[in-house]
């Protein structure tokens, strides 16, 4: 469960190949679809932007049990709802985690800086959320066009999820987080995690009756609240703060956060997309990566919003070091630079699959009408009477049918049932072991000293 009790989060293990990761993701979908079929008529919604939403009070926030860590998860999400509204949190996407052996913190931050400069390319190539149900923005000044009476959209949008309607925050826009090194990144995050923000002070941690409204009044409640297209990450120990883990043991992998669910693919992503991501990430790592500046950070935010809302607009320009550059020209330049990396990956692994993924990306730039965002608009106009909800409902049924038709063994079913049972048992064990009052737990977990690395004598 992610933000809402009705939002499911599916996570694979770490794999050495794209094929293995997508295969496990497909297996998880197979188990989920079978479980849903046994318990009723629910389906997975296969688009990043949600279906018809009830009013804010009708969006159920996730429940994680009675343990302190479970309660903290719920209170954090209550805080998100109070800070940004619950509708924004009903957006979904794909997080792509990636690492290479032997990489230093400096290597990862070099990659991250280049990724942030060039991630507009991924919004263009793989963005698939150009339209929304009107219920998502009811009562808001949204700036969208109407498409019939059941859909709002922008004609050249690529990913409304990654634009001003998506994971955005006026409060966080005041942050100018630098990715020049771990020390500076950590200092920026620590400031946001420990600095009280007036609007959140007004909300308060608890209401008059003791009900929790958020974890803290800081600009960020916890590290996960910081929005971005990519994050440096480290696997944490139980109870450990993510920033402490990063500072003590260094960056372990990066989390790519700008990928929409592709409603034309049964599990939202395919091998070809992942192979291009691998190629692109290597390109970001291997290219020269100057240090960022506050001016560039602001420029990149404008580029992201422009690409999200207008990316397929002919002649659209972005900013590159203060100069205007045509988006399509810059995109083609980046893709061309990725070709030798795709060739090298195929030479090492055999076959032509990375070069085929590279060729598909180039083909999308040559024919923007074939990009996922354009295909979504074409399909909902031609086949679904301009209804976003009807389009996604059909794609959801088709994805379910495709996944359920795949081979599935009794051994696979029992494997996932066993993992589910073990997870429930572990939750019960954690709940039974908790003796500390939640308020004491909350204060101790959020203590600023928990973010710091102990100084060695």
Beta strands, then each sheet from edge to edge (+ up, - down):
strand 1: 94-98
strand 2: 131-132
strand 3: 145-147
strand 4: 151-153
strand 5: 230-233
strand 6: 253-259
strand 7: 317-320
strand 8: 323-326
sheet 1: 1+ 6- 5+
sheet 2: 2+ 4- 3+
sheet 3: 7+ 8-
end
